[in-house]
Amino acid sequence: MAFKRMFDAVEFHEGEPMRVITSGVPSIPGNSVYEMEEWLSKNDDQVRKLMLREPRGIPATCANLIVPAKDPRAVAGYIIMEQTEYPMMSGGNTIAVATALLETGLVPMTEPVSEFNLEAPAGLIHIKADCDHGKVTNVTFKNVPAFPVYLDKEIEVPHLGKVTVDIAWGGMFYTCIDATQFGLHLTPENGGEIAKISSLVTTAAKEQLPVAHPDYPGVGITLSMMHEPSDDPDVYMKSANWYPSGKVDFDKPETWKGALDRGVCGTGTCALMAIEHAKGRLKLNEPFVNEGLLGIRFEGRAIEDTELHGQKAIVPTISGHGWIYGYSKWVLDEDDPFTEGFKIGDIW
């Protein structure tokens, strides 16, 4: 047997499949994980495509590449990879990385609580993991500042008409959409309609509402959080996170799709908290429980007000957990013609 590439990975999910790649990539240049991510995206994007596309992934698959931290305060770094981009930060993926590092012993576990820092492309992320009998039972992380950019902004969406949205940063830029505008309930059975509407609204928002992060040039709107009120008094709101699996074309209905987060979406939850706090509906340190399509919940809190380059923001935390479901070794055979995986339009 002869292989061009070989990767070891921990398979994790919190609803969403999140692969944690622990070996198989040569050293990556850069003075920060952000610089390493930028280098990888320009020079070895094969890793992302190979590990996320078929036959090794589905549209909902995410992956994280463990790299040496450049910040001396962090025990490890991680580069987040999704179907169309390299996010600066991801909540579910952070929980996946923390859990995988602890439960495999790559980071020593201390019971009942393990505390350490990780370095994401977005910067230093503090982790507090509750641990019991060798298992991680909950992960809380302190995220980068989250802030709204547009509140209650009306946009014109082809095929839908006027739609009101909020835009906020929670580690990525999100188009936040109130599902009650469409009489739509956020259930797994409505996944097709949720994806269709989300794809159209998010694409229109990208065209009509310019955004810019002062620390990450060129990062724009890429995802959405559709949300609705919950009947459960313990849940602040329900949500469905959409992200593209390809280019959305208003003139081609077959492109009005994408993937829905099977989990909750931690950075999207931070964006929603920033919006709710800015609108005066969420107080500091008030629990913000967000429930995803499968009933999985993350708890967020806006722990303090802050500013980012003059922009009013919050410092958010997210708590949640998930499960390791496998350990894998992935290879690329030297004769395999699909050196970057493949996609077919039935589900992509």
Secondary structure, 3 states (H helix, E strand, C coil): CCEEEEEEEEEEECCCEEEEEEECCCCCCCCCHHHHHHHHHHHCCHHHHHHHCECCCCCCCEEEEEECCCCCCCCEEEEEECCCCCCCCCHHHHHHHHHHHHHCCCCCCCCCEEEEEEEECCEEEEEEEEEECCEEEEEEEECCCEEEEEEEEEEEECCCEEEEEEEEECCCEEEEEEHHHHCCCCCHHHHHHHHHHHHHHHHHHHHHCCCCECCECCCCEEEEEEEECCCCCCCCEEEEEEECCCCCCCCCHHHCCCEECCCCCHHHHHHHHHHHHHCCCCCCCCCEEEECCCCCEEEEEEEEEEEECCEEEEEEEEEECCEEEEEEEEEEECCCCCCCCECCCCCC
